[in-house]
Amino acid sequence: MIRDYVALDLEMTGLSPRKDAILEIGAVKVRDMEVTETYTAMVNPGFPVPEHVTKLTGITTEMAQQGREIHTVLPEFLEFCGQSVILGHNIGFDFGFLQQNAANMGKTFPDMAIDTLAIARKFLPELPSRKLGDLCDHYQIREERWHRACDDADAASRLYQKLAEAFSEENETYFEPKKLTYKVRKDAPATKIQKVYLNDLMKYHKIETNVALDLLTRSQASRLTDRIILQYGKMIRGD
C-alpha cells in the first residue's frame, strides 16, 4: 500500500470538464499515513452557481464570487501536489476537471492515482451503496461537513487507510496507484460576440450578478446563455 499521497476532492458546477467549472478544491497531504498539510481554495467560476449545486454543497453564488480565478488557484495547487500520487473517491472524475483546466493553461496534472471507489467495489460488493458518505458510515468515519472539498478529501484518505487495513495484506496490487487518462479538448476563451450577447441578455432580464465574462470559455458562455434563456426566455427586440 502507498503511505505518501495527496488526497483531493473538488466541488464543481456540473459534470462536464469542458463546459462546467471548478468551484472548490480541497486536499490533504499525507506522509507516512499522517496528514502533514491541508489545502483549500474557493474558485470563482465566472458565472452563477446552479441552484441544485448550492443545495448539495451549500456553496452560493455570493460565496463563489469571493473566490479566486482558476488561473491563479490551479498553479498554486499544482505546486502543493508536486509529483505526489493523488487519491480520491471516483478520482477519475476530479482528474478530468483538473487535467482539462491545466491543459487550458499549458500545464499537466499528476496522473498516478488511487481510487477508493474502485477498491470498495472490489472488496465490498455486498454493501447496498459505495458512495463516500455511506462507506464512511460503514467504517464509522466522521466528518463535520459532507460535499465540501477538504472534508471529503480527508474522508477519502481515511477510507483508504481503513480499506488497506482490512484488505491490502493479500491484495497489494489493488492498493497501488494506476495511471489515469483523460482526452483533453482545449477550449478557447469566449468570443466577443458571446460576451456582448450574454451581457445584453442579463441586462434585458435584469439579472444582477458579478459574472466575470472575460474568464468564460466558449463552452461555458454557451452553457450559461442556454441556462438563462431556458429560465427567463430570449430577448425580444423592438422594431
PyRosetta script that sets phi, psi and omega in degrees:
from pyrosetta import init, pose_from_sequence

init()
pose = pose_from_sequence("MIRDYVALDLEMTGLSPRKDAILEIGAVKVRDMEVTETYTAMVNPGFPVPEHVTKLTGITTEMAQQGREIHTVLPEFLEFCGQSVILGHNIGFDFGFLQQNAANMGKTFPDMAIDTLAIARKFLPELPSRKLGDLCDHYQIREERWHRACDDADAASRLYQKLAEAFSEENETYFEPKKLTYKVRKDAPATKIQKVYLNDLMKYHKIETNVALDLLTRSQASRLTDRIILQYGKMIRGD")
pose.set_psi(1, 157.8)
pose.set_omega(1, -179.1)
pose.set_phi(2, -90.5)
pose.set_psi(2, 132.3)
pose.set_omega(2, -178.5)
pose.set_phi(3, -105.2)
pose.set_psi(3, -12.5)
pose.set_omega(3, 179.4)
pose.set_phi(4, -123.1)
pose.set_psi(4, 126.1)
pose.set_omega(4, -179.1)
pose.set_phi(5, -168.2)
pose.set_psi(5, 171.9)
pose.set_omega(5, 170.2)
pose.set_phi(6, -116.5)
pose.set_psi(6, 114.6)
pose.set_omega(6, 174.8)
pose.set_phi(7, -87.5)
pose.set_psi(7, 133.3)
pose.set_omega(7, -175.2)
pose.set_phi(8, -138.2)
pose.set_psi(8, 160.7)
pose.set_omega(8, 175.2)
pose.set_phi(9, -152.8)
pose.set_psi(9, 147.6)
pose.set_omega(9, 177.1)
pose.set_phi(10, -121.5)
pose.set_psi(10, 151.1)
pose.set_omega(10, 163.1)
pose.set_phi(11, -111.4)
pose.set_psi(11, 137.0)
pose.set_omega(11, -174.9)
pose.set_phi(12, -130.0)
pose.set_psi(12, 168.7)
pose.set_omega(12, 178.4)
pose.set_phi(13, -85.1)
pose.set_psi(13, -10.0)
pose.set_omega(13, -178.6)
pose.set_phi(14, -175.3)
pose.set_psi(14, -159.9)
pose.set_omega(14, -171.7)
pose.set_phi(15, -104.7)
pose.set_psi(15, -9.2)
pose.set_omega(15, -174.7)
pose.set_phi(16, -101.7)
pose.set_psi(16, 117.5)
pose.set_omega(16, 178.3)
pose.set_phi(17, -59.3)
pose.set_psi(17, -27.5)
pose.set_omega(17, -179.5)
pose.set_phi(18, -84.2)
pose.set_psi(18, -39.8)
pose.set_omega(18, -171.7)
pose.set_phi(19, -98.1)
pose.set_psi(19, -22.5)
pose.set_omega(19, -179.3)
pose.set_phi(20, -105.5)
pose.set_psi(20, 178.9)
pose.set_omega(20, -172.1)
pose.set_phi(21, -133.4)
pose.set_psi(21, 155.3)
pose.set_omega(21, 173.6)
pose.set_phi(22, -76.1)
pose.set_psi(22, 132.3)
pose.set_omega(22, 177.3)
pose.set_phi(23, -100.0)
pose.set_psi(23, -38.1)
pose.set_omega(23, -175.1)
pose.set_phi(24, -151.0)
pose.set_psi(24, 140.1)
pose.set_omega(24, 174.4)
pose.set_phi(25, -119.1)
pose.set_psi(25, 131.3)
pose.set_omega(25, 174.9)
pose.set_phi(26, -135.2)
pose.set_psi(26, 143.7)
pose.set_omega(26, -178.0)
pose.set_phi(27, -156.2)
pose.set_psi(27, 153.8)
pose.set_omega(27, 171.1)
pose.set_phi(28, -126.3)
pose.set_psi(28, 132.7)
pose.set_omega(28, 177.0)
pose.set_phi(29, -93.3)
pose.set_psi(29, 125.0)
pose.set_omega(29, -176.2)
pose.set_phi(30, -115.2)
pose.set_psi(30, 127.9)
pose.set_omega(30, 175.8)
pose.set_phi(31, -128.2)
pose.set_psi(31, 123.8)
pose.set_omega(31, -176.1)
pose.set_phi(32, 53.4)
pose.set_psi(32, 42.5)
pose.set_omega(32, 174.8)
pose.set_phi(33, 70.1)
pose.set_psi(33, 13.2)
pose.set_omega(33, 178.1)
pose.set_phi(34, -120.7)
pose.set_psi(34, 139.9)
pose.set_omega(34, 177.0)
pose.set_phi(35, -71.6)
pose.set_psi(35, 123.5)
pose.set_omega(35, -179.6)
pose.set_phi(36, -109.4)
pose.set_psi(36, -26.0)
pose.set_omega(36, 179.1)
pose.set_phi(37, -150.0)
pose.set_psi(37, 155.3)
pose.set_omega(37, 173.5)
pose.set_phi(38, -127.2)
pose.set_psi(38, 157.8)
pose.set_omega(38, 178.2)
pose.set_phi(39, -140.1)
pose.set_psi(39, 134.7)
pose.set_omega(39, 173.7)
pose.set_phi(40, -148.0)
pose.set_psi(40, 140.2)
pose.set_omega(40, 179.0)
pose.set_phi(41, -152.1)
pose.set_psi(41, 132.8)
pose.set_omega(41, 170.7)
pose.set_phi(42, -87.4)
pose.set_psi(42, 138.7)
pose.set_omega(42, -177.1)
pose.set_phi(43, -116.6)
pose.set_psi(43, 130.7)
pose.set_omega(43, 175.2)
pose.set_phi(44, -80.4)
pose.set_psi(44, 112.0)
pose.set_omega(44, -175.8)
pose.set_phi(45, -75.4)
pose.set_psi(45, -13.8)
pose.set_omega(45, -179.8)
pose.set_phi(46, 89.9)
pose.set_psi(46, 2.1)
pose.set_omega(46, 177.4)
pose.set_phi(47, -154.0)
pose.set_psi(47, 164.0)
pose.set_omega(47, -175.5)
pose.set_phi(48, -59.5)
pose.set_psi(48, 145.1)
pose.set_omega(48, 176.8)
pose.set_phi(49, -75.7)
pose.set_psi(49, 126.1)
pose.set_omega(49, 178.9)
pose.set_phi(50, -57.6)
pose.set_psi(50, 145.5)
pose.set_omega(50, -175.3)
pose.set_phi(51, -58.4)
pose.set_psi(51, -40.0)
pose.set_omega(51, -177.6)
pose.set_phi(52, -67.9)
pose.set_psi(52, -28.2)
pose.set_omega(52, 177.1)
pose.set_phi(53, -71.9)
pose.set_psi(53, -40.2)
pose.set_omega(53, 176.6)
pose.set_phi(54, -61.4)
pose.set_psi(54, -41.6)
pose.set_omega(54, 179.4)
pose.set_phi(55, -63.4)
pose.set_psi(55, -36.8)
pose.set_omega(55, -177.9)
pose.set_phi(56, -76.4)
pose.set_psi(56, -43.8)
pose.set_omega(56, -170.6)
pose.set_phi(57, -104.7)
pose.set_psi(57, -22.1)
pose.set_omega(57, -173.0)
pose.set_phi(58, 83.9)
pose.set_psi(58, 0.2)
pose.set_omega(58, -179.2)
pose.set_phi(59, -86.3)
pose.set_psi(59, 118.3)
pose.set_omega(59, -179.4)
pose.set_phi(60, -96.0)
pose.set_psi(60, 167.5)
pose.set_omega(60, 175.5)
pose.set_phi(61, -59.2)
pose.set_psi(61, -39.8)
pose.set_omega(61, -179.7)
pose.set_phi(62, -63.2)
pose.set_psi(62, -41.1)
pose.set_omega(62, 177.2)
pose.set_phi(63, -64.1)
pose.set_psi(63, -44.6)
pose.set_omega(63, -177.9)
pose.set_phi(64, -64.3)
pose.set_psi(64, -34.6)
pose.set_omega(64, -179.3)
pose.set_phi(65, -67.0)
pose.set_psi(65, -18.3)
pose.set_omega(65, 175.8)
pose.set_phi(66, -83.2)
pose.set_psi(66, -8.9)
pose.set_omega(66, -179.3)
pose.set_phi(67, -78.2)
pose.set_psi(67, 176.9)
pose.set_omega(67, 178.2)
pose.set_phi(68, -99.3)
pose.set_psi(68, 163.8)
pose.set_omega(68, -179.9)
pose.set_phi(69, -73.0)
pose.set_psi(69, 152.3)
pose.set_omega(69, -176.6)
pose.set_phi(70, -62.2)
pose.set_psi(70, -32.3)
pose.set_omega(70, -178.5)
pose.set_phi(71, -69.4)
pose.set_psi(71, -15.2)
pose.set_omega(71, 173.7)
pose.set_phi(72, -92.1)
pose.set_psi(72, -41.9)
pose.set_omega(72, -174.8)
pose.set_phi(73, -72.5)
pose.set_psi(73, -44.8)
pose.set_omega(73, -171.2)
pose.set_phi(74, -63.5)
pose.set_psi(74, -44.1)
pose.set_omega(74, 176.3)
pose.set_phi(75, -59.2)
pose.set_psi(75, -36.5)
pose.set_omega(75, 177.0)
pose.set_phi(76, -64.1)
pose.set_psi(76, -42.1)
pose.set_omega(76, 180.0)
pose.set_phi(77, -70.3)
pose.set_psi(77, -36.5)
pose.set_omega(77, 175.3)
pose.set_phi(78, -59.1)
pose.set_psi(78, -40.0)
pose.set_omega(78, 178.3)
pose.set_phi(79, -66.1)
pose.set_psi(79, -39.0)
pose.set_omega(79, 178.0)
pose.set_phi(80, -61.1)
pose.set_psi(80, -42.8)
pose.set_omega(80, -177.4)
pose.set_phi(81, -74.9)
pose.set_psi(81, -35.3)
pose.set_omega(81, -175.1)
pose.set_phi(82, 58.2)
pose.set_psi(82, -133.7)
pose.set_omega(82, 177.8)
pose.set_phi(83, -105.3)
pose.set_psi(83, 24.4)
pose.set_omega(83, -178.4)
pose.set_phi(84, -65.2)
pose.set_psi(84, 151.3)
pose.set_omega(84, 164.7)
pose.set_phi(85, -63.7)
pose.set_psi(85, 136.8)
pose.set_omega(85, 176.9)
pose.set_phi(86, -102.1)
pose.set_psi(86, 154.3)
pose.set_omega(86, -175.6)
pose.set_phi(87, -141.1)
pose.set_psi(87, 142.7)
pose.set_omega(87, 176.5)
pose.set_phi(88, -172.9)
pose.set_psi(88, 173.1)
pose.set_omega(88, 178.4)
pose.set_phi(89, -95.1)
pose.set_psi(89, 114.0)
pose.set_omega(89, -169.2)
pose.set_phi(90, 61.0)
pose.set_psi(90, 51.6)
pose.set_omega(90, -172.0)
pose.set_phi(91, -60.9)
pose.set_psi(91, -28.1)
pose.set_omega(91, -179.6)
pose.set_phi(92, -60.7)
pose.set_psi(92, -32.3)
pose.set_omega(92, 178.6)
pose.set_phi(93, -66.0)
pose.set_psi(93, -49.5)
pose.set_omega(93, 178.0)
pose.set_phi(94, -63.7)
pose.set_psi(94, -40.5)
pose.set_omega(94, -178.4)
pose.set_phi(95, -59.5)
pose.set_psi(95, -38.8)
pose.set_omega(95, 179.0)
pose.set_phi(96, -57.7)
pose.set_psi(96, -44.4)
pose.set_omega(96, 178.5)
pose.set_phi(97, -66.1)
pose.set_psi(97, -43.5)
pose.set_omega(97, -178.7)
pose.set_phi(98, -65.9)
pose.set_psi(98, -43.5)
pose.set_omega(98, -178.5)
pose.set_phi(99, -69.2)
pose.set_psi(99, -38.8)
pose.set_omega(99, 178.7)
pose.set_phi(100, -63.4)
pose.set_psi(100, -45.6)
pose.set_omega(100, 180.0)
pose.set_phi(101, -69.4)
pose.set_psi(101, -36.2)
pose.set_omega(101, 176.4)
pose.set_phi(102, -63.6)
pose.set_psi(102, -42.9)
pose.set_omega(102, -179.8)
pose.set_phi(103, -62.8)
pose.set_psi(103, -35.8)
pose.set_omega(103, 177.8)
pose.set_phi(104, -62.4)
pose.set_psi(104, -20.2)
pose.set_omega(104, 179.3)
pose.set_phi(105, -105.8)
pose.set_psi(105, 6.8)
pose.set_omega(105, -178.7)
pose.set_phi(106, 76.4)
pose.set_psi(106, 24.9)
pose.set_omega(106, -178.7)
pose.set_phi(107, -122.0)
pose.set_psi(107, 172.0)
pose.set_omega(107, 174.9)
pose.set_phi(108, -129.7)
pose.set_psi(108, 155.0)
pose.set_omega(108, -178.9)
pose.set_phi(109, -108.3)
pose.set_psi(109, 146.9)
pose.set_omega(109, 177.6)
pose.set_phi(110, -52.4)
pose.set_psi(110, 136.0)
pose.set_omega(110, -171.3)
pose.set_phi(111, -119.7)
pose.set_psi(111, 9.8)
pose.set_omega(111, 173.6)
pose.set_phi(112, -95.1)
pose.set_psi(112, 121.8)
pose.set_omega(112, -167.5)
pose.set_phi(113, -143.3)
pose.set_psi(113, 157.4)
pose.set_omega(113, 173.8)
pose.set_phi(114, -118.1)
pose.set_psi(114, 130.4)
pose.set_omega(114, -177.8)
pose.set_phi(115, -111.9)
pose.set_psi(115, 110.5)
pose.set_omega(115, -179.3)
pose.set_phi(116, -67.9)
pose.set_psi(116, -26.3)
pose.set_omega(116, 176.9)
pose.set_phi(117, -65.9)
pose.set_psi(117, -44.1)
pose.set_omega(117, 179.0)
pose.set_phi(118, -62.7)
pose.set_psi(118, -40.1)
pose.set_omega(118, 178.9)
pose.set_phi(119, -64.7)
pose.set_psi(119, -44.5)
pose.set_omega(119, -179.2)
pose.set_phi(120, -63.7)
pose.set_psi(120, -39.1)
pose.set_omega(120, 178.1)
pose.set_phi(121, -63.0)
pose.set_psi(121, -33.7)
pose.set_omega(121, -179.6)
pose.set_phi(122, -72.8)
pose.set_psi(122, -45.4)
pose.set_omega(122, -169.2)
pose.set_phi(123, -104.0)
pose.set_psi(123, -11.5)
pose.set_omega(123, -179.6)
pose.set_phi(124, -128.1)
pose.set_psi(124, 51.3)
pose.set_omega(124, -177.3)
pose.set_phi(125, -66.8)
pose.set_psi(125, -18.5)
pose.set_omega(125, -176.2)
pose.set_phi(126, -78.6)
pose.set_psi(126, -16.1)
pose.set_omega(126, -178.5)
pose.set_phi(127, -71.9)
pose.set_psi(127, 143.8)
pose.set_omega(127, -179.4)
pose.set_phi(128, -69.2)
pose.set_psi(128, -23.2)
pose.set_omega(128, -179.3)
pose.set_phi(129, -145.8)
pose.set_psi(129, 143.2)
pose.set_omega(129, 174.9)
pose.set_phi(130, -120.1)
pose.set_psi(130, 29.6)
pose.set_omega(130, 170.1)
pose.set_phi(131, -65.7)
pose.set_psi(131, 154.3)
pose.set_omega(131, -176.2)
pose.set_phi(132, -57.1)
pose.set_psi(132, -46.9)
pose.set_omega(132, -178.6)
pose.set_phi(133, -62.5)
pose.set_psi(133, -39.9)
pose.set_omega(133, -179.4)
pose.set_phi(134, -69.8)
pose.set_psi(134, -38.5)
pose.set_omega(134, 176.7)
pose.set_phi(135, -66.5)
pose.set_psi(135, -37.4)
pose.set_omega(135, 177.6)
pose.set_phi(136, -67.4)
pose.set_psi(136, -36.3)
pose.set_omega(136, 174.0)
pose.set_phi(137, -61.8)
pose.set_psi(137, -40.9)
pose.set_omega(137, -179.9)
pose.set_phi(138, -59.1)
pose.set_psi(138, -38.6)
pose.set_omega(138, -178.6)
pose.set_phi(139, -100.8)
pose.set_psi(139, 9.5)
pose.set_omega(139, 178.8)
pose.set_phi(140, 56.3)
pose.set_psi(140, 43.4)
pose.set_omega(140, 173.9)
pose.set_phi(141, -93.5)
pose.set_psi(141, 125.1)
pose.set_omega(141, -176.3)
pose.set_phi(142, -112.6)
pose.set_psi(142, 137.7)
pose.set_omega(142, 173.4)
pose.set_phi(143, -130.5)
pose.set_psi(143, 151.5)
pose.set_omega(143, -179.7)
pose.set_phi(144, -67.1)
pose.set_psi(144, -42.0)
pose.set_omega(144, -176.4)
pose.set_phi(145, -133.9)
pose.set_psi(145, 138.6)
pose.set_omega(145, 172.3)
pose.set_phi(146, -103.0)
pose.set_psi(146, 155.3)
pose.set_omega(146, -178.6)
pose.set_phi(147, 62.0)
pose.set_psi(147, 30.9)
pose.set_omega(147, 163.2)
pose.set_phi(148, -122.8)
pose.set_psi(148, 138.9)
pose.set_omega(148, -161.2)
pose.set_phi(149, -58.9)
pose.set_psi(149, -50.8)
pose.set_omega(149, -174.1)
pose.set_phi(150, -66.9)
pose.set_psi(150, -37.9)
pose.set_omega(150, 179.0)
pose.set_phi(151, -65.7)
pose.set_psi(151, -41.9)
pose.set_omega(151, 178.9)
pose.set_phi(152, -68.5)
pose.set_psi(152, -34.3)
pose.set_omega(152, 176.6)
pose.set_phi(153, -63.8)
pose.set_psi(153, -44.6)
pose.set_omega(153, 178.6)
pose.set_phi(154, -64.1)
pose.set_psi(154, -39.4)
pose.set_omega(154, 178.7)
pose.set_phi(155, -63.0)
pose.set_psi(155, -41.8)
pose.set_omega(155, 178.9)
pose.set_phi(156, -63.6)
pose.set_psi(156, -38.6)
pose.set_omega(156, 178.1)
pose.set_phi(157, -63.2)
pose.set_psi(157, -46.5)
pose.set_omega(157, -179.3)
pose.set_phi(158, -67.8)
pose.set_psi(158, -34.6)
pose.set_omega(158, 176.4)
pose.set_phi(159, -63.8)
pose.set_psi(159, -44.0)
pose.set_omega(159, 178.2)
pose.set_phi(160, -56.6)
pose.set_psi(160, -43.4)
pose.set_omega(160, -178.3)
pose.set_phi(161, -66.7)
pose.set_psi(161, -37.2)
pose.set_omega(161, 176.4)
pose.set_phi(162, -66.4)
pose.set_psi(162, -44.0)
pose.set_omega(162, 178.9)
pose.set_phi(163, -63.9)
pose.set_psi(163, -41.1)
pose.set_omega(163, 179.6)
pose.set_phi(164, -64.8)
pose.set_psi(164, -41.3)
pose.set_omega(164, 178.6)
pose.set_phi(165, -61.1)
pose.set_psi(165, -37.0)
pose.set_omega(165, -176.2)
pose.set_phi(166, -83.0)
pose.set_psi(166, -33.5)
pose.set_omega(166, -167.0)
pose.set_phi(167, -129.8)
pose.set_psi(167, -9.9)
pose.set_omega(167, -168.2)
pose.set_phi(168, -77.8)
pose.set_psi(168, -23.9)
pose.set_omega(168, -171.5)
pose.set_phi(169, -55.6)
pose.set_psi(169, -43.0)
pose.set_omega(169, -179.3)
pose.set_phi(170, -107.0)
pose.set_psi(170, 7.9)
pose.set_omega(170, -177.1)
pose.set_phi(171, -138.1)
pose.set_psi(171, 46.5)
pose.set_omega(171, -171.0)
pose.set_phi(172, -56.3)
pose.set_psi(172, -38.2)
pose.set_omega(172, -173.7)
pose.set_phi(173, -63.7)
pose.set_psi(173, -28.3)
pose.set_omega(173, -179.7)
pose.set_phi(174, -71.6)
pose.set_psi(174, -15.1)
pose.set_omega(174, -177.8)
pose.set_phi(175, -106.2)
pose.set_psi(175, 9.0)
pose.set_omega(175, 176.6)
pose.set_phi(176, -93.4)
pose.set_psi(176, 153.3)
pose.set_omega(176, -179.9)
pose.set_phi(177, -68.7)
pose.set_psi(177, 147.7)
pose.set_omega(177, 176.4)
pose.set_phi(178, -120.3)
pose.set_psi(178, 152.1)
pose.set_omega(178, 179.8)
pose.set_phi(179, -77.8)
pose.set_psi(179, 129.9)
pose.set_omega(179, 177.5)
pose.set_phi(180, -94.4)
pose.set_psi(180, 150.6)
pose.set_omega(180, 174.9)
pose.set_phi(181, -130.1)
pose.set_psi(181, 145.8)
pose.set_omega(181, 175.0)
pose.set_phi(182, -149.5)
pose.set_psi(182, 128.2)
pose.set_omega(182, -179.3)
pose.set_phi(183, -82.2)
pose.set_psi(183, 104.6)
pose.set_omega(183, -176.9)
pose.set_phi(184, -74.3)
pose.set_psi(184, 135.3)
pose.set_omega(184, 171.2)
pose.set_phi(185, -123.6)
pose.set_psi(185, 98.3)
pose.set_omega(185, -174.5)
pose.set_phi(186, -64.3)
pose.set_psi(186, 131.1)
pose.set_omega(186, -176.9)
pose.set_phi(187, -106.8)
pose.set_psi(187, 140.8)
pose.set_omega(187, 180.0)
pose.set_phi(188, -85.8)
pose.set_psi(188, 159.2)
pose.set_omega(188, 175.1)
pose.set_phi(189, -61.3)
pose.set_psi(189, 155.4)
pose.set_omega(189, 176.9)
pose.set_phi(190, -56.8)
pose.set_psi(190, 143.3)
pose.set_omega(190, 180.0)
pose.set_phi(191, -76.0)
pose.set_psi(191, 163.8)
pose.set_omega(191, 177.8)
pose.set_phi(192, -60.9)
pose.set_psi(192, -40.2)
pose.set_omega(192, 179.4)
pose.set_phi(193, -62.1)
pose.set_psi(193, -42.8)
pose.set_omega(193, 178.4)
pose.set_phi(194, -61.4)
pose.set_psi(194, -44.9)
pose.set_omega(194, -176.9)
pose.set_phi(195, -67.2)
pose.set_psi(195, -40.6)
pose.set_omega(195, 178.4)
pose.set_phi(196, -64.2)
pose.set_psi(196, -44.6)
pose.set_omega(196, -179.6)
pose.set_phi(197, -63.5)
pose.set_psi(197, -44.1)
pose.set_omega(197, 179.4)
pose.set_phi(198, -61.2)
pose.set_psi(198, -44.5)
pose.set_omega(198, 179.8)
pose.set_phi(199, -61.0)
pose.set_psi(199, -45.3)
pose.set_omega(199, 178.3)
pose.set_phi(200, -64.5)
pose.set_psi(200, -39.5)
pose.set_omega(200, -179.4)
pose.set_phi(201, -63.0)
pose.set_psi(201, -42.8)
pose.set_omega(201, 179.8)
pose.set_phi(202, -68.6)
pose.set_psi(202, -37.7)
pose.set_omega(202, 176.4)
pose.set_phi(203, -65.8)
pose.set_psi(203, -42.5)
pose.set_omega(203, -178.7)
pose.set_phi(204, -59.2)
pose.set_psi(204, -42.6)
pose.set_omega(204, -178.2)
pose.set_phi(205, -92.1)
pose.set_psi(205, 5.9)
pose.set_omega(205, 179.0)
pose.set_phi(206, 54.8)
pose.set_psi(206, 45.6)
pose.set_omega(206, 177.9)
pose.set_phi(207, -88.9)
pose.set_psi(207, 115.8)
pose.set_omega(207, -178.9)
pose.set_phi(208, -93.8)
pose.set_psi(208, 112.2)
pose.set_omega(208, 178.8)
pose.set_phi(209, -160.4)
pose.set_psi(209, 153.8)
pose.set_omega(209, 178.5)
pose.set_phi(210, -97.0)
pose.set_psi(210, 52.1)
pose.set_omega(210, -179.9)
pose.set_phi(211, -64.3)
pose.set_psi(211, 126.6)
pose.set_omega(211, 179.2)
pose.set_phi(212, -87.5)
pose.set_psi(212, 85.6)
pose.set_omega(212, -174.2)
pose.set_phi(213, -59.1)
pose.set_psi(213, -34.1)
pose.set_omega(213, -177.2)
pose.set_phi(214, -68.6)
pose.set_psi(214, -15.8)
pose.set_omega(214, -178.4)
pose.set_phi(215, -94.5)
pose.set_psi(215, -8.3)
pose.set_omega(215, -176.4)
pose.set_phi(216, -76.7)
pose.set_psi(216, 144.1)
pose.set_omega(216, 169.0)
pose.set_phi(217, -85.4)
pose.set_psi(217, 171.2)
pose.set_omega(217, 178.1)
pose.set_phi(218, -59.3)
pose.set_psi(218, -43.3)
pose.set_omega(218, -179.1)
pose.set_phi(219, -64.4)
pose.set_psi(219, -43.2)
pose.set_omega(219, -179.3)
pose.set_phi(220, -66.0)
pose.set_psi(220, -40.8)
pose.set_omega(220, 178.3)
pose.set_phi(221, -63.2)
pose.set_psi(221, -40.8)
pose.set_omega(221, 178.9)
pose.set_phi(222, -64.2)
pose.set_psi(222, -43.6)
pose.set_omega(222, -179.4)
pose.set_phi(223, -66.9)
pose.set_psi(223, -41.2)
pose.set_omega(223, 179.5)
pose.set_phi(224, -63.8)
pose.set_psi(224, -42.2)
pose.set_omega(224, 177.2)
pose.set_phi(225, -58.7)
pose.set_psi(225, -45.2)
pose.set_omega(225, 179.5)
pose.set_phi(226, -62.0)
pose.set_psi(226, -40.2)
pose.set_omega(226, -179.8)
pose.set_phi(227, -63.3)
pose.set_psi(227, -44.3)
pose.set_omega(227, -178.4)
pose.set_phi(228, -65.6)
pose.set_psi(228, -44.4)
pose.set_omega(228, -179.9)
pose.set_phi(229, -64.2)
pose.set_psi(229, -40.0)
pose.set_omega(229, 178.8)
pose.set_phi(230, -62.4)
pose.set_psi(230, -40.2)
pose.set_omega(230, -176.6)
pose.set_phi(231, -83.3)
pose.set_psi(231, -39.5)
pose.set_omega(231, -171.7)
pose.set_phi(232, -113.1)
pose.set_psi(232, -20.9)
pose.set_omega(232, -177.0)
pose.set_phi(233, 99.5)
pose.set_psi(233, 169.2)
pose.set_omega(233, 179.6)
pose.set_phi(234, -78.6)
pose.set_psi(234, 166.8)
pose.set_omega(234, 172.7)
pose.set_phi(235, -76.5)
pose.set_psi(235, 137.6)
pose.set_omega(235, 174.2)
pose.set_phi(236, -108.6)
pose.set_psi(236, 106.9)
pose.set_omega(236, -175.8)
pose.set_phi(237, -87.5)
pose.set_psi(237, 141.3)
pose.set_omega(237, 178.5)
pose.set_phi(238, -76.6)
pose.set_psi(238, 160.1)
pose.set_omega(238, 178.9)
pose.set_phi(239, -71.2)
pose.dump_pdb("model.pdb")
